[in-house]
Structures are given as structure tokens and as C-alpha cells.
Amino acid sequence: MRIFSLQGKTALVVGASRGIGLAIARQLAEAGASVTLAARTEPELQARAAEIGGRAVRLDVCDPQSIADAVKTVGATDILVNVAGTVIRKRFEEFTEAEYRTVMDTNLNGIVHLTQQFGALMVARGQGGKIINIGSLMSLRGLPYLSIYAITKGALAQ
């Protein structure tokens, strides 16, 4: 017996080729949603989408053109789940500018741009929708060697 049904709903899970994102995509599909899995790793993504009867779209949240292409390909969805993320474990003062930008662009800036564009489609459609940002324990507290990651997850939580 299902506690709830997502029959007739569409979902996009960004960062769905493995781990938490894949688990969320599987559960959405099991609840009846039509699920699109999105990530940078396309061959693995295609296989995971086939397993759950969904579809796959290549999406790099750090690339504005990739986001725009995904918006055109996927269109309006009922549910957007932002799981994509990366972490670099090192002392705060040792981060290079490139490493800092990579973590910020993957975990925060790209998610913001993606959410703006898919959120605009939800609003324009006039039927609402749900946007879910996946954080971590770092959304609430910091730990050594995870400072930049914690900044991004704390921002998403806000």
C-alpha cells in the first residue's frame, strides 16, 4: 500500500547518477512520478534511468548552456530535486581560487540558476510545484576541512 501517490506528476532529480540522488529518483518513480535523472556522467545516467523506467538528460550545473539545454529538453516539471554537489576536503586557508569556485559553482551558484529557470516554468504553468534542495549536516554546523562545502550547504538551507 502506498502512503501517497505521485501518479501523473513529473520530477527532475539533478545529481541522480548515484548515491542520494539515485535513491530519491528511485523512490519518486516507485511513488508513480515520471522521473528525469540529470547529471554530468551520461553513460552511467542512461543505465540508471533505464533501471527505473525514467529518462536521462546530461546536465552540468556549472555550465549555463547545459542548464539552458536541460530546461528546453525537460520543460516544466512538478518536482525539482537539487542533489548535485561536490566537496573538497582541505584546510580553509589552503583553498585555491579555482577550488573555491568549483565548490561554490557546483553546490550553490549552479543550483540557484537551475532553480530560477525551472521555478519560472513552474510559475508560468500556473499549477505550482515543489523544489527540494538537499543539504547536509553541514547546513547547520561546520567540521574541520569542510568549510567551503559548509558555506554552500548553509546557504541552500536558508
Salt bridges, closest charged atoms under 4 A:
GLU51 OE1 - ARG26 NH2 2.86
GLU51 OE2 - ARG48 NH2 2.92
ASP78 OD1 - ARG125 NH1 3.03
GLU93 OE2 - ARG91 NH2 2.62
GLU94 OE2 - ARG91 NE 3.91
GLU97 OE2 - ARG101 NE 3.02
GLU99 OE1 - LYS90 NZ 2.82
